[in-house]
Amino acid sequence: MKDPKTPDAAVLLEIYRKAHLIKTADDRFIELIKAGQIASPYYSTRGQELIPAAVSVNLRADDYVITTYRGIHDQLAKGIPLRPFVAEFMGRATGTCKGKGGPMHITHLASGLPVTTGVVGSGLPIANGLAWAAQLKKTGQVTVCNFGDGASNIGAFHEALNLASVWKLPVVFVCQNNGYAEHTKYEYGTGAHAIVDRAIGYGMHGIQCNGNDAVEMWGAAHEAIERARSGQGPTLIEAKTFRFRGHLLGDDSHYIAKEEMAAAIAADPMPALRAWLIEQGHASDLALAEIENTNREQFEDAVQFGLASPYPDVSELQLDVYAEEVRA
């Protein structure tokens, strides 16, 4: 009998496909910004690709994901269609929010991504609201809320964990702990030895895992999501990871020791997963190359679609601001 804590080859390849697509998007967005084809702030997810890739394969299409401004990996892993995703990033009228949300507020409800927030920590109470609605309606849906280690010091984090625990909400809080809250090293701003330790204070199940290990990350997500879906309540996951490209594009990461950065890059999870998949016989080099080429072609198609799309008309400034009055 298959070990339920071990993903099969098909799942592992899907994790790799998603993670490689995220890396492809990250690299390409940076190229476009540096070339002057996009004018946008950008928060790279390079180094953190495996976390949402391994989480998302455990989710249903109608499950929800909440993310932050550093969120293209969560968005792509949940399955937002590439053309409207890239168009929104470029501020074009064909985007998911008609070009009015941009990269820090990408929303696509049909894919289960109702909120991308630019306010640190603000996604946690929203995730509780979605989870509570699912609980009341008995839909069996689970909400995954992603945030960084810095958000664990925001009041909304503690309020959300407490309420989720009291009501046993079907929500999974995923802290992608990359060791730095903007430019502040973890131990300079957080007194807790580990973020997962904070789950104890709320009577909540907690898991700490290596977010750069696909199998370990999948196992943590599988356990947490199944607990939430079966009515056992929320889980706090602390996924340890590292970001390779600074807080935002243009940040030279001078506050990170060169030795620390070099060690993290040497342990880059993407080539490590690729080599492991081949070594374990889950895929050949050729099969993985085909996945990679398909990702690049599909993403480039989306880029060209976005670049060819118009900007929203000035009249859009007055639309989607207030709900239209509905008269009986």
C-alpha positions in Angstrom: 0.0 0.0 0.0 1.3 3.5 -0.9 2.5 5.6 2.0 -0.1 8.5 2.2 2.7 10.8 3.3 4.7 10.3 0.0 3.5 11.9 -3.2 3.5 9.7 -6.3 5.5 10.4 -9.4 2.7 12.3 -11.2 2.3 14.6 -8.2 6.0 15.2 -8.0 6.1 16.1 -11.6 3.2 18.5 -11.2 5.1 20.1 -8.3 8.1 20.5 -10.5 6.0 21.9 -13.4 4.4 24.5 -11.1 7.7 25.5 -9.5 9.5 25.8 -12.8 6.7 28.0 -14.2 7.1 30.2 -11.1 10.8 30.5 -11.7 10.2 31.2 -15.4 7.8 34.0 -14.5 10.1 35.5 -12.0 13.0 35.6 -14.4 10.9 37.0 -17.3 9.2 39.7 -15.2 12.6 41.0 -14.1 13.8 41.0 -17.7 10.8 43.0 -18.8 11.1 45.5 -16.0 14.8 46.1 -16.6 14.2 46.5 -20.3 11.6 49.2 -19.6 8.7 47.2 -21.0 6.9 47.2 -17.7 6.9 50.0 -15.1 6.2 48.2 -11.8 7.5 47.5 -8.3 8.5 43.8 -8.1 8.9 41.4 -5.2 10.8 38.4 -6.3 9.8 34.9 -5.1 13.0 33.3 -6.3 14.1 30.6 -3.9 10.6 30.0 -2.5 9.0 28.2 -5.5 8.5 24.8 -4.0 6.3 26.0 -1.1 3.1 26.9 -3.1 3.8 24.3 -5.7 3.8 21.5 -3.0 0.8 23.0 -1.2 -1.4 23.6 -4.2 -1.4 20.0 -5.5 -3.3 19.1 -2.2 -6.0 21.6 -2.9 -9.3 21.4 -4.8 -10.1 23.8 -7.5 -12.7 25.5 -5.3 -10.4 25.9 -2.3 -9.1 29.4 -1.6 -5.6 30.9 -1.4 -4.8 34.3 0.1 -1.4 35.8 -0.6 0.6 39.0 -0.3 2.4 41.4 -2.6 5.2 38.8 -2.8 2.8 36.4 -4.3 3.3 35.4 -7.9 4.3 32.0 -6.8 1.1 31.5 -4.8 -1.0 32.9 -7.7 0.5 30.8 -10.4 0.5 27.6 -8.3 -3.2 28.0 -7.7 -3.8 28.1 -11.5 -4.6 31.6 -12.6 -4.7 31.6 -16.4 -1.5 33.0 -17.7 -2.8 35.6 -20.2 -5.0 37.6 -17.9 -2.4 37.1 -15.1 0.4 38.7 -17.0 -1.8 41.3 -18.5 -2.9 42.4 -15.0 0.7 42.6 -14.0 1.3 44.9 -16.9 -1.7 47.1 -16.0 -3.6 46.1 -19.2 -7.4 46.1 -19.7 -7.4 42.4 -20.4 -6.0 41.6 -17.0 -7.8 39.8 -14.2 -8.8 43.2 -12.7 -9.0 45.1 -15.9 -5.5 46.4 -15.3 -6.5 48.3 -12.1 -5.1 46.0 -9.5 -1.6 45.4 -10.7 0.9 42.9 -9.3 0.2 43.8 -5.6 -3.6 43.2 -5.9 -4.1 40.4 -8.4 -7.4 38.7 -7.9 -9.0 35.8 -9.8 -12.0 34.3 -7.9 -12.6 31.7 -10.5 -9.2 30.2 -9.7 -9.8 30.4 -6.0 -7.6 33.4 -5.4 -9.9 36.2 -4.0 -7.3 38.4 -2.4 -3.7 39.5 -2.9 -3.0 42.1 -0.3 -0.3 44.8 -0.1 -0.8 45.3 3.7 1.4 43.0 5.8 -0.6 40.6 7.9 -4.0 41.7 6.6 -4.7 38.5 4.7 -5.1 36.4 7.9 -8.5 37.8 9.1 -9.8 37.7 5.5 -8.8 34.0 5.3 -10.8 33.4 8.5 -13.8 35.0 6.9 -13.6 32.7 3.9 -13.1 29.7 6.1 -16.0 30.6 8.3 -18.3 30.9 5.2 -17.2 27.5 4.0 -17.8 26.1 7.5 -21.3 27.6 7.7 -22.2 26.5 4.2 -20.7 23.0 4.7 -18.9 23.2 1.4 -15.8 21.3 2.5 -13.6 24.1 1.2 -10.2 24.9 2.7 -8.5 28.3 2.8 -4.7 28.6 2.7 -3.3 31.9 3.9 0.3 32.7 2.9 2.4 35.4 4.6 6.0 36.1 5.6 7.8 35.9 8.9 7.4 39.6 9.5 3.6 39.3 9.5 3.8 37.0 12.5 4.5 40.1 14.6 1.3 41.9 13.4 -1.7 42.0 15.7 -3.9 40.5 13.0 -1.8 37.4 13.0 -2.5 36.7 16.7 -6.2 37.7 16.5 -6.7 35.5 13.4 -5.0 32.4 15.0 -7.0 32.8 18.2 -10.3 33.0 16.4 -9.5 30.2 13.9 -8.7 28.0 16.9 -11.8 28.8 18.9 -14.1 28.2 15.9 -12.0 25.3 14.5 -12.0 27.0 11.1 -10.9 25.0 8.0 -7.9 27.3 7.4 -4.2 26.6 7.0 -1.8 29.4 7.8 1.4 29.1 5.8 4.3 31.2 7.1 6.9 31.3 4.3 9.8 32.1 6.6 12.6 33.3 4.4 14.6 34.7 7.4 14.1 38.4 6.6 11.2 40.8 7.2 11.9 43.3 4.5 15.5 44.2 5.5 15.4 42.9 9.1 17.0 39.6 10.0 14.6 37.2 11.8 16.3 37.3 15.2 16.5 41.1 15.2 12.7 41.5 15.1 11.2 38.3 16.5 11.6 37.0 20.0 10.1 33.6 19.4 12.7 30.8 18.7 10.4 29.6 15.9 7.2 30.9 14.5 5.6 27.5 14.8 5.9 27.7 18.6 3.2 30.4 18.5 0.7 27.8 17.6 0.9 26.3 21.1 -0.5 29.5 22.7 -3.7 29.1 20.7 -4.1 25.4 21.1 -3.5 25.0 17.4 -1.7 22.2 15.5 1.7 23.4 14.3 4.2 22.0 11.8 7.7 23.3 11.0 9.2 22.0 7.7 11.8 22.5 5.1 9.9 24.5 2.5 12.7 23.8 0.0 12.1 20.1 0.1 9.3 19.1 -2.1 8.4 15.9 -0.3 8.6 17.4 3.2 6.6 20.4 2.1 3.9 18.3 0.4 3.6 16.1 3.5 3.1 19.1 5.8 0.5 20.6 3.5 -1.2 17.3 3.0 -1.6 16.8 6.8 -2.8 20.3 7.4 -5.3 20.4 4.6 -6.8 17.1 5.4 -7.2 18.1 9.1 -8.9 21.3 8.0 -11.2 19.6 5.5 -12.2 16.9 8.0 -13.3 19.4 10.7 -10.2 19.1 12.9 -9.5 22.9 12.7 -6.6 25.1 11.6 -2.9 24.5 11.3 0.1 26.8 11.4 2.8 25.7 9.0 6.3 27.3 9.3 8.0 26.6 6.0 11.7 27.5 6.2 13.1 28.9 3.0 15.2 31.8 1.6 14.8 34.5 -0.9 17.6 35.0 -3.4 16.8 38.5 -4.8 16.2 40.9 -2.0 13.1 42.4 -0.6 12.2 44.1 -3.9 13.8 44.6 -7.3 16.7 47.0 -6.8 17.5 45.8 -3.3 21.1 44.6 -3.3 20.7 42.5 -0.1 23.6 44.2 1.6 22.2 43.3 5.0 22.6 39.6 4.3 26.0 38.1 4.9 27.7 37.0 1.7 28.4 33.6 3.2 24.7 33.1 4.1 23.5 34.1 0.6 26.1 31.9 -1.1 25.1 28.9 1.0 21.5 29.4 0.2 22.1 29.7 -3.6 24.3 26.6 -3.5 21.3 24.7 -2.1 18.9 26.2 -4.7 15.8 24.0 -4.5 15.1 24.0 -8.2 18.1 22.2 -9.6 18.1 20.1 -6.4 14.6 18.8 -7.1 15.3 18.3 -10.8 18.4 16.2 -10.1 16.5 14.2 -7.4 13.6 13.4 -9.8 16.0 12.0 -12.3 18.1 10.1 -9.7 15.0 8.5 -8.2 13.7 7.5 -11.6 10.6 9.7 -11.5 11.5 11.4 -14.8 14.1 11.6 -17.5 16.1 14.7 -18.4 14.2 14.8 -21.6 10.8 14.7 -19.9 11.8 17.5 -17.6 13.2 19.5 -20.5 9.8 19.2 -22.3 8.0 20.5 -19.2 10.4 23.4 -19.0 10.1 24.3 -22.7 6.3 24.1 -22.5 6.4 26.5 -19.5 8.6 29.0 -21.3 6.4 28.9 -24.5 3.2 29.3 -22.6 4.5 32.1 -20.5 6.0 33.9 -23.5 2.6 33.7 -25.2 1.1 35.4 -22.2 3.8 38.1 -22.3 3.1 38.9 -25.9 -0.6 38.9 -25.2 -0.1 41.4 -22.4 2.2 43.7 -24.4 -0.3 43.7 -27.2 -3.3 44.5 -25.0 -4.6 48.1 -24.4 -4.4 50.0 -21.2 -7.7 50.6 -19.5 -9.7 53.6 -20.6 -9.8 56.6 -18.3 -13.5 56.0 -17.7 -12.5 52.9 -15.7 -11.5 55.3 -12.9 -15.1 55.7 -11.9 -16.0 52.0 -12.2 -15.6 49.2 -9.7 -15.4 51.7 -6.9 -18.8 51.3 -5.3 -21.3 48.5 -5.6 -24.2 49.4 -7.9 -27.5 49.9 -6.1 -29.9 47.1 -6.8 -33.6 48.1 -6.5 -36.3 45.6 -5.8 
